[in-house]
Amino acid sequence: AQQLGTPLSDQEYRQFFRSLRAARRASTACLLRALYGCQNPLVRRLDEYENHGVIPEGPVCSELPGTPFFPDFCSFSFYRCTRKRYFIKV
């Protein structure tokens, strides 16, 4: 069993993003994030699912070369959306 608040494994990420693989679906999820913010219940559920039930608090590190540090998960997710790098994980 995974520890609460930890990122998904590579296999879990493939499953998580399977329904978002089409760029249109991923961009729709990002549009919801941009319109309603990270506190929107649907956006929070996606963020919680992506992190085994708990959205990380505080700074997060990512696999993004040159941009490894974000002040919080919301900032990371927003950056991922604006750069259309939908499938990069923390």
Contacts in CASP RR format, 6 or more apart in sequence:
PFRMAT RR
TARGET T0000
AUTHOR 0000-0000-0000
METHOD contacts of the structure
MODEL  1
AQQLGTPLSDQEYRQFFRSLRAARRASTACLLRALYGCQNPLVRRLDEYE
NHGVIPEGPVCSELPGTPFFPDFCSFSFYRCTRKRYFIKV
2 8 0 8 1.000
2 9 0 8 1.000
2 52 0 8 1.000
3 52 0 8 1.000
4 52 0 8 1.000
4 53 0 8 1.000
4 54 0 8 1.000
5 51 0 8 1.000
5 52 0 8 1.000
5 53 0 8 1.000
5 54 0 8 1.000
5 55 0 8 1.000
5 56 0 8 1.000
6 51 0 8 1.000
6 52 0 8 1.000
7 13 0 8 1.000
7 50 0 8 1.000
7 51 0 8 1.000
7 52 0 8 1.000
7 89 0 8 1.000
7 90 0 8 1.000
8 16 0 8 1.000
8 50 0 8 1.000
8 51 0 8 1.000
8 52 0 8 1.000
8 89 0 8 1.000
13 87 0 8 1.000
13 89 0 8 1.000
16 49 0 8 1.000
16 50 0 8 1.000
17 26 0 8 1.000
17 86 0 8 1.000
17 87 0 8 1.000
19 25 0 8 1.000
20 26 0 8 1.000
20 29 0 8 1.000
20 86 0 8 1.000
23 84 0 8 1.000
23 86 0 8 1.000
26 86 0 8 1.000
26 87 0 8 1.000
27 81 0 8 1.000
27 84 0 8 1.000
27 86 0 8 1.000
29 43 0 8 1.000
29 46 0 8 1.000
29 81 0 8 1.000
30 81 0 8 1.000
30 82 0 8 1.000
30 86 0 8 1.000
32 40 0 8 1.000
32 42 0 8 1.000
32 43 0 8 1.000
33 40 0 8 1.000
33 43 0 8 1.000
33 77 0 8 1.000
33 78 0 8 1.000
33 81 0 8 1.000
34 78 0 8 1.000
34 81 0 8 1.000
36 42 0 8 1.000
36 43 0 8 1.000
37 43 0 8 1.000
37 74 0 8 1.000
38 44 0 8 1.000
38 47 0 8 1.000
38 73 0 8 1.000
38 74 0 8 1.000
38 77 0 8 1.000
38 78 0 8 1.000
44 55 0 8 1.000
47 55 0 8 1.000
47 73 0 8 1.000
47 74 0 8 1.000
47 77 0 8 1.000
48 54 0 8 1.000
48 55 0 8 1.000
50 89 0 8 1.000
51 73 0 8 1.000
51 90 0 8 1.000
55 73 0 8 1.000
56 72 0 8 1.000
56 73 0 8 1.000
56 90 0 8 1.000
57 72 0 8 1.000
58 71 0 8 1.000
58 72 0 8 1.000
58 73 0 8 1.000
59 69 0 8 1.000
59 70 0 8 1.000
59 71 0 8 1.000
59 72 0 8 1.000
60 69 0 8 1.000
60 70 0 8 1.000
60 72 0 8 1.000
60 73 0 8 1.000
60 76 0 8 1.000
60 90 0 8 1.000
61 68 0 8 1.000
61 69 0 8 1.000
61 70 0 8 1.000
61 90 0 8 1.000
62 68 0 8 1.000
62 69 0 8 1.000
62 70 0 8 1.000
62 76 0 8 1.000
62 88 0 8 1.000
62 89 0 8 1.000
62 90 0 8 1.000
63 88 0 8 1.000
63 89 0 8 1.000
63 90 0 8 1.000
64 79 0 8 1.000
64 85 0 8 1.000
64 88 0 8 1.000
67 79 0 8 1.000
70 76 0 8 1.000
70 79 0 8 1.000
73 90 0 8 1.000
76 90 0 8 1.000
80 86 0 8 1.000
80 88 0 8 1.000
END
